[in-house]
Amino acid sequence: MSIFHSMNTTASALTTQRLRMDVISSNIANVDTTRAKQVNGEWEPYRRKSVTLKEQEGQFSSFLNSAMGKTVKSGAGNGVKVSSIKDDTETPFKLVYDPTHPDANADGYVQMSNVDLLKEMVDLISASRSYEANITVFNANKNMLTKALEIGKG
């Protein structure tokens, strides 16, 4: 294991949380978008996107078992990465009555995006807190490496 392994692991977490915040920001920006893409010749509202994360080659449990002296199949955990960014096809579009809207159907209803602003704000706060926690870990790790170098000088 490299001396910088923990910094690389934390950096991967920072990168994924930043991407998560970018996707959430895109969802919030498109909350009122009624024409995002064409499906079968008709315009469809913006679909909420969600980020799925997965571990990078290795698991924390294998690292823990290794540290405890148990037999392990793989090496230490290598952080996290984005496995996919998917459209939310399970949540239906919202129907809003607005007969003056250019995208209103014959009954006066407009299909709006399936983005729930409250859910997006909760996800954004979660991603932001995770990002902040990883910055704290990164700085603590940097300080430990600096102190180790100072011990080596003395």
URZIVEN-V676321 format. One record per residue. N is the residue number from 1. RES is the residue in one letter. PHI is phi in radians with two decimals (* if undefined). BURIAL is 1 if it has 24 or more other ideal C-beta (glycine too) atoms within 12 Angstrom, else 0. D_CENTER is the distance of its C-alpha to the mean C-alpha in Angstrom with 1 decimal. Layout:
n/res/phi/burial/d_center
N/RES/PHI/BURIAL/D_CENTER
N/RES/PHI/BURIAL/D_CENTER
This chain:
n/res/phi/burial/d_center
1/M/*/0/26.9
2/S/-1.32/0/26.6
3/I/-1.13/0/27.0
4/F/-1.69/0/23.8
5/H/-1.00/0/21.8
6/S/-1.16/1/20.1
7/M/-1.19/1/19.2
8/N/-1.14/1/17.7
9/T/-1.11/1/15.6
10/T/-1.14/1/14.4
11/A/-1.09/1/13.9
12/S/-1.13/1/11.6
13/A/-1.14/1/9.4
14/L/-1.08/1/9.8
15/T/-1.12/1/9.0
16/T/-1.21/1/5.6
17/Q/-1.19/1/4.9
18/R/-1.12/1/7.0
19/L/-1.12/1/5.6
20/R/-1.03/1/2.7
21/M/-1.15/1/6.2
22/D/-1.12/0/8.1
23/V/-1.15/1/7.3
24/I/-1.10/1/8.0
25/S/-1.08/0/11.0
26/S/-1.11/1/12.1
27/N/-1.06/1/12.3
28/I/-1.13/1/14.3
29/A/-1.13/0/16.4
30/N/-1.81/1/17.4
31/V/-1.03/1/18.3
32/D/-1.88/0/21.9
33/T/-1.38/1/21.8
34/T/-1.78/1/24.4
35/R/-2.30/0/24.8
36/A/-1.70/1/21.7
37/K/-2.70/0/23.2
38/Q/-1.62/0/26.3
39/V/-2.25/0/26.7
40/N/0.95/0/30.2
41/G/1.42/0/31.7
42/E/-2.06/0/30.2
43/W/-1.29/0/27.5
44/E/-2.07/0/24.5
45/P/-1.13/1/22.3
46/Y/-1.08/1/18.7
47/R/-1.75/1/16.5
48/R/-1.01/1/13.2
49/K/-1.89/1/10.3
50/S/-2.28/1/7.5
51/V/-1.80/1/4.9
52/T/-1.95/0/6.7
53/L/-1.84/0/6.8
54/K/-2.57/0/10.4
55/E/-1.25/1/12.8
56/Q/-1.67/1/14.7
57/E/0.35/0/18.4
58/G/2.11/1/19.6
59/Q/-2.23/0/18.9
60/F/-1.07/0/19.3
61/S/-1.09/0/22.2
62/S/-1.19/0/24.0
63/F/-1.15/1/23.8
64/L/-1.10/0/25.1
65/N/-1.09/0/27.8
66/S/-1.10/0/28.7
67/A/-1.14/0/29.1
68/M/-1.51/0/31.3
69/G/1.51/0/33.4
70/K/-1.53/0/32.6
71/T/-1.22/0/32.6
72/V/-2.26/0/29.2
73/K/-1.48/0/28.5
74/S/-2.16/0/25.6
75/G/-1.39/0/24.9
76/A/-1.21/1/22.5
77/G/-1.09/1/18.8
78/N/-2.06/1/17.2
79/G/1.75/1/13.7
80/V/-2.34/1/10.4
81/K/-2.55/1/9.2
82/V/-1.44/1/7.3
83/S/-1.55/0/10.0
84/S/-2.89/0/9.6
85/I/-2.14/0/8.7
86/K/-2.02/0/11.3
87/D/-1.35/1/13.6
88/D/-1.42/1/14.4
89/T/-1.65/0/18.0
90/E/-1.46/0/18.9
91/T/-1.41/0/18.9
92/P/-1.28/0/22.0
93/F/-1.20/1/22.6
94/K/-1.48/0/24.3
95/L/-1.79/0/28.0
96/V/-2.10/0/29.4
97/Y/-1.41/0/33.2
98/D/-2.73/0/34.0
99/P/-1.12/0/37.0
100/T/-1.52/0/37.1
101/H/-1.24/0/33.7
102/P/-1.10/0/34.1
103/D/-1.73/1/31.7
104/A/-1.20/0/33.5
105/N/-1.44/0/35.0
106/A/-1.07/0/38.7
107/D/-1.53/0/38.2
108/G/1.61/0/36.4
109/Y/-1.70/0/32.9
110/V/-1.99/1/29.9
111/Q/-1.41/1/26.7
112/M/-1.85/1/23.7
113/S/-1.06/1/20.0
114/N/-1.62/1/18.4
115/V/-1.40/1/15.9
116/D/-1.76/0/16.6
117/L/-1.01/0/16.4
118/L/-1.12/0/16.6
119/K/-1.09/0/13.7
120/E/-1.13/1/11.5
121/M/-1.15/0/13.1
122/V/-1.12/0/12.5
123/D/-1.10/1/8.7
124/L/-1.14/1/9.0
125/I/-1.12/0/11.5
126/S/-1.08/0/9.6
127/A/-1.14/1/6.8
128/S/-1.13/0/10.0
129/R/-1.15/0/12.0
130/S/-1.12/1/10.0
131/Y/-1.07/1/10.2
132/E/-1.09/0/13.8
133/A/-1.12/0/14.6
134/N/-1.21/1/13.7
135/I/-1.13/0/15.9
136/T/-1.08/0/18.5
137/V/-1.09/0/18.4
138/F/-1.06/1/18.7
139/N/-1.15/0/21.6
140/A/-1.11/0/23.3
141/N/-1.11/0/23.2
142/K/-1.08/0/24.6
143/N/-1.11/0/27.3
144/M/-1.13/0/28.3
145/L/-1.14/0/28.7
146/T/-1.11/0/30.8
147/K/-1.11/0/33.0
148/A/-1.13/0/33.5
149/L/-1.19/0/34.7
150/E/-1.16/0/37.0
151/I/-1.13/0/38.5
152/G/-1.14/0/39.2
153/K/-1.29/0/41.1
154/G/-1.34/0/43.3
